[in-house]
Every structure is written in C-alpha cells, then in structure tokens.
Amino acid sequence: MAAVGYSLPAAANLFPHPSSAHKSRGYRICDQCGNVETPSLRFRLCGGCMTTQYCSPDCQKTHWPSHKPICQHTQSQISSSSSPSPQPSSDDLAKTLRKFTSAYADLLGWAGFQALQLKRLPSNIRQNALLIQLSYSPPSPSSSDSPHRRFTIHSTHIVPRTYIPDPLVNQDIQRREDRSRRNGGIGTLVVILQCGDISQVMPVEVDPPAKITWDERRDWKEVLVKFVSEGRTEFKPVSTTKFGIVYG
C-alpha cells in the first residue's frame, strides 16, 4: 500500500452508547481514562496530531509518554508526503480528510459494522477491515462548502487487516482492541479512508454483542453513498418499518 498510514485516534475513541436515547450515535471517550464526553464536558485535542482527545489536561499529561510515538509519527508522515495538483497540499488534504471523518464518524462506523457483517459474524472484526476510497473535489474560490462536502465515495472494499503496513498504527489499533475486550467488547472495527496518497485509519471499539443495537443491513453502501453525496452528517434512526430501520 503506497498510501500514508495515518491514524485517527479521535474517531477511534467512539462506541455505541446503549443507555442513551440516541442509541445509534457514537460517543467520544477520553483516550486515557475512558471518560465519556457530554455536552457539559467538552474534550480537548492533542495540539501535536490534532486528533487524540482527552477530558482534562491531567489525562493528556499522563497519556503523553505512550502517545508521543504515534503523535510524532503522524506529524512526520503528513509533512513528508506529497500530493499532485489539483489536490491541495498533503497537510491540507490530511486535515480536510480528518474533518470529513469526524463529521461522518457515526455513519462510517455503522458502514464498517455492516460491511463486515459483525451482527452475524463478530469474529470478522479480527481479520478484515473496510476500505473506503474517496475522490476529492477542490472548492472554487467563491465556494463556502464545508470540508466534508469535498469528498465523494469512489469505491468500497473488504480488505485484510494486514492492508495497514505501518507498525505504529497497528500497535495503536491493538491497544484499543485489547481495551475493548477487557471491557467485554468484541474488539476494534477498522475503517480505512483513502484519498490519493493520503489515508486515515479509523478504529472503533465495538460493544459486547448483547448491547449492539444496530440492525443488520445489506444496503449499507447505498446508505453510505447517499448520505455523503447529499452532505448529510446527522445519521440516526428515524423510524422502524416492516422492512427495517429508516435512517435520516
């Protein structure tokens, strides 16, 4: 894989929160203590990689020794890569891709869950990942489009987890996987977003099967493409019919 291995711990710190009224939504968790973000407790981002998040300065300071390698690695990968015209600079493209991933975190996690058929075959989480290849459309000088509107879904593929060649990124995924299983989860779902020579890895720690509220869907790709093409970032179940859950 020629793409840059670029980890996204911010999106990684998500899990479906079964006790909430918004059962399908992902809730961010502090990468040090596991505290859940709430409207009254807003998390802070690491100033280096601008991805990993913490509930307090103390947690950020405590986590720094273990976070330092992946943080510095992320920064060096971005600055050392290049992208051809008409793409933006690799740094700008990586930041825009990060904003896209954050805006669609709920949808991307749901799509990965469906693509790997984790409701029926939870063991798939250990071998495979969902690869989403994106196309980028640079904004016009007069455009005010949000960053997440600049990407479209080009294709999707199920790939082995070994598709990610970067050892530091894989170590970060393994750490999250171990934490998920210690907490009774089934492991870490991996979604890879790739645009040209830039890629981001989005691991999502998945709840125990008994707490998973998502239904099983075969039209996940159509739903994914529809939401992204329409620029709709509010992904949630709006009604239940005899044909399944309708998302809006």
NUVO-875029 format. One line per 8 residues: number of its first residue (from 1); their letters; for each residue x, z, y of C-alpha. Coordinates in steps of 0.25 Angstrom, whole numbers, plus 5000, padded with zeros to 4 digits. Example, Ala and Ser with C-alpha at 12.3 -4.5 7.8 and 13.67 -1.06 7.14 Angstrom:
% NUVO-875029
1	AS	5049:5031:4982 | 5055:5029:4996 .
***
This chain:
% NUVO-875029
1	MAAVGYSL	5000:5000:5000 | 5006:4996:5013 | 4997:5004:5022 | 5002:5017:5028 | 4998:5029:5021 | 4991:5037:5032 | 4984:5050:5028 | 4972:5055:5036 .
9	PAAANLFP	4971:5070:5033 | 4960:5071:5044 | 4950:5063:5035 | 4955:5069:5023 | 4950:5082:5027 | 4936:5079:5024 | 4926:5083:5014 | 4911:5082:5012 .
17	HPSSAHKS	4905:5095:5016 | 4893:5098:5007 | 4888:5110:5014 | 4886:5103:5027 | 4873:5096:5032 | 4882:5083:5033 | 4885:5083:5019 | 4892:5069:5019 .
25	RGYRICDQ	4901:5072:5030 | 4916:5075:5029 | 4921:5088:5036 | 4935:5089:5040 | 4943:5100:5035 | 4956:5107:5040 | 4968:5102:5032 | 4974:5116:5032 .
33	CGNVETPS	4963:5126:5029 | 4951:5117:5025 | 4942:5122:5036 | 4930:5112:5039 | 4929:5106:5053 | 4916:5110:5060 | 4910:5106:5074 | 4916:5119:5079 .
41	LRFRLCGG	4929:5118:5072 | 4936:5105:5076 | 4948:5101:5069 | 4962:5097:5075 | 4970:5085:5071 | 4985:5085:5068 | 4992:5080:5080 | 5002:5072:5072 .
49	CMTTQYCS	4994:5064:5062 | 4981:5066:5069 | 4973:5067:5056 | 4975:5080:5049 | 4965:5091:5055 | 4965:5106:5056 | 4955:5116:5060 | 4965:5124:5068 .
57	PDCQKTHW	4979:5124:5074 | 4983:5134:5064 | 4979:5126:5052 | 4986:5114:5058 | 4999:5122:5059 | 4998:5128:5045 | 4996:5114:5039 | 5007:5107:5047 .
65	PSHKPICQ	5018:5109:5036 | 5010:5102:5026 | 5004:5092:5035 | 5017:5088:5042 | 5022:5077:5032 | 5009:5069:5031 | 5007:5071:5046 | 5021:5065:5050 .
73	HTQSQISS	5019:5055:5039 | 5006:5050:5045 | 5012:5049:5058 | 5024:5041:5053 | 5016:5031:5045 | 5008:5028:5057 | 5019:5026:5067 | 5028:5018:5057 .
81	SSSPSPQP	5017:5008:5053 | 5013:4995:5060 | 5001:4986:5061 | 5000:4972:5065 | 4991:4966:5077 | 4980:4967:5079 | 4980:4980:5073 | 4983:4992:5082 .
89	SSDDLAKT	4996:4999:5081 | 4997:5007:5068 | 4996:5020:5075 | 4983:5016:5082 | 4977:5010:5069 | 4980:5022:5061 | 4973:5031:5072 | 4961:5021:5072 .
97	LRKFTSAY	4960:5022:5057 | 4961:5037:5057 | 4949:5037:5067 | 4942:5027:5058 | 4944:5036:5046 | 4940:5049:5053 | 4927:5042:5059 | 4923:5037:5045 .
105	ADLLGWAG	4928:5049:5037 | 4915:5052:5030 | 4912:5038:5027 | 4926:5035:5021 | 4925:5048:5013 | 4912:5044:5007 | 4916:5030:5004 | 4928:5035:4997 .
113	FQALQLKR	4919:5044:4989 | 4910:5033:4985 | 4921:5023:4982 | 4928:5032:4972 | 4914:5036:4966 | 4918:5051:4967 | 4904:5055:4965 | 4904:5050:4951 .
121	LPSNIRQN	4919:5049:4948 | 4926:5060:4956 | 4939:5058:4949 | 4941:5045:4956 | 4946:5053:4968 | 4959:5055:4961 | 4963:5041:4958 | 4956:5032:4969 .
129	ALLIQLSY	4955:5030:4984 | 4946:5022:4993 | 4954:5011:5001 | 4947:5006:5013 | 4953:4994:5020 | 4950:4993:5035 | 4950:4981:5045 | 4953:4985:5059 .
137	SPPSPSSS	4947:4978:5072 | 4955:4981:5085 | 4946:4985:5096 | 4944:4975:5108 | 4950:4980:5122 | 4936:4983:5126 | 4931:4989:5113 | 4927:5004:5112 .
145	DSPHRRFT	4925:5005:5097 | 4929:5017:5090 | 4941:5017:5081 | 4932:5017:5069 | 4926:5004:5073 | 4938:4996:5072 | 4939:4996:5057 | 4931:4989:5046 .
153	IHSTHIVP	4931:4991:5031 | 4939:4979:5025 | 4938:4983:5010 | 4938:4996:5001 | 4945:4998:4988 | 4947:5009:4978 | 4962:5011:4976 | 4970:5021:4968 .
161	RTYIPDPL	4975:5034:4976 | 4989:5028:4973 | 4986:5018:4984 | 4991:5028:4994 | 5006:5027:4993 | 5010:5038:5003 | 5015:5051:4996 | 5012:5060:5008 .
169	VNQDIQRR	4998:5055:5010 | 4995:5057:4995 | 5001:5071:4996 | 4991:5073:5007 | 4979:5068:4998 | 4984:5076:4986 | 4984:5089:4995 | 4970:5086:4999 .
177	EDRSRRNG	4966:5083:4985 | 4971:5096:4980 | 4964:5104:4990 | 4951:5097:4987 | 4952:5100:4972 | 4956:5114:4975 | 4943:5115:4983 | 4935:5109:4972 .
185	GIGTLVVI	4934:5095:4977 | 4937:5082:4969 | 4949:5078:4976 | 4952:5069:4988 | 4946:5056:4991 | 4956:5046:4997 | 4951:5035:5006 | 4962:5025:5011 .
193	LQCGDISQ	4959:5017:5024 | 4968:5006:5027 | 4969:4996:5038 | 4981:4987:5038 | 4993:4995:5037 | 4987:5008:5040 | 4980:5017:5031 | 4974:5030:5031 .
201	VMPVEVDP	4971:5039:5019 | 4958:5048:5019 | 4958:5059:5009 | 4944:5066:5008 | 4943:5079:5000 | 4931:5078:4991 | 4922:5089:4988 | 4918:5094:4974 .
209	PAKITWDE	4908:5085:4967 | 4897:5095:4968 | 4898:5095:4983 | 4899:5080:4985 | 4886:5075:4992 | 4889:5061:4993 | 4881:5051:4984 | 4887:5040:4976 .
217	RRDWKEVL	4887:5027:4983 | 4891:5013:4979 | 4889:5006:4993 | 4899:5015:4999 | 4907:5003:5004 | 4895:4997:5011 | 4892:5010:5018 | 4907:5011:5022 .
225	VKFVSEGR	4907:4997:5028 | 4894:4999:5035 | 4898:5012:5042 | 4912:5007:5046 | 4907:4993:5051 | 4896:5000:5059 | 4905:5010:5065 | 4896:5022:5060 .
233	TEFKPVST	4904:5035:5058 | 4893:5044:5055 | 4892:5043:5040 | 4882:5052:5033 | 4870:5052:5024 | 4857:5050:5032 | 4846:5049:5021 | 4845:5048:5006 .
241	TKFGIVYG	4837:5037:4999 | 4834:5034:4985 | 4846:5024:4986 | 4855:5035:4990 | 4860:5041:5003 | 4860:5033:5016 | 4871:5035:5026 | 4870:5033:5041 .
***
